[in-house]
Amino acid sequence: MTHNLKTFVMNTLIVGALMTPASALANDYWHWHDNRWDHRADLRSDINDLQEARRQLEYDRHHNETRRKIAQDEARVRDIERDIHADRVARH
């Protein structure tokens, strides 16, 4: 009986240790909304891309890049903003 109890306790601890990281990841990327699970990683990735594109645009403006390069940077920022807006509209 003691052996079974020890086995049960050890298995419970192992399963608990393995489930903790999984629940933390699920909290970052998934959330419950309108009776379904939504994936937030895509939006988070788009927001990170937008921040990087804006940094690149400011860098190029500060370092006097060509008008063509700045126009490409501005177009990239607009495209990412459009994607974010479309994702938000699709969720509601």
N, C-alpha and C positions, 0 to 999 in steps of 0.2 A: 504494500500500500504506500509506503514511504517513497519507494522508487517511482511509482506512478505520479505521486504528488510533485516530486522534484522534476520529473519530465514535463508535467503540465506547466509548472511555473517557469521553467526554462523556455519552453516553447512560446509561452505567452510573452515573455520578455523579448525574445527574438522577433516575433511577429510585430510587437509594438515598436521595436527599434527600426524594423524595415518599413513600417507604415508611416512613421513620422516624416521622413523626407518626402514621401509620395504625397502626403497631405499638404505639406508646405508648397510643393510645386503646383499642386492643383489649386491652391489658394491664389497663387500668382497669375495663373493663366486661365482659370475657369471660374465663372461665377453663375449663380442661379438668377435668371431673369425671365419673367413671364412664363413660368412653369417649364423652363428648358434651360439647358446649360449653354452659355455663350463663351466663345473663345476670345480672350482679350489679348493674346500674344500678337495677333496681326495688327491691331490698333497700336499696341505698344511699339511694335517694330516700325510702323509708319511714323509715329511721333518721334522716335529716335532718328529715323532717316531725315525727317523734316528739320530737326535741330542741326544735324550734320550738314544738310544742304544750305541752311541759313548761315552757319559758320563759314562754309566755303564761299558763299556769296560775299559775305562781309570781308573775308580775307582777300578775295580777288578785287573787290572795290578798293580796299586799303592799299593794295600793291599795284594799283593802276593797270589791271589786266585789260585786254582788248574788249571793245564793245561786244564782239561776238561771244567771247567767253562769259561775260557778265550776262548777256541775254540767255545763254544756255543755262547758267546757274538760276536765273529768275524763272525760266521755263520749268526747270526741275522742281523748284520750290512750289510753283503753281500746280504742277502735276501731283505732287505729294499731298498738297492741301486739298485738291479735288478728290483724291482717293480717300482721304480721311473723312471728308464731308459725305462722300457716297457710302462709306462704311457706317457712319453714324445714322444716316437716313435709312439705310437698310435694316438697322437694328430696331428702329422704332416703328 
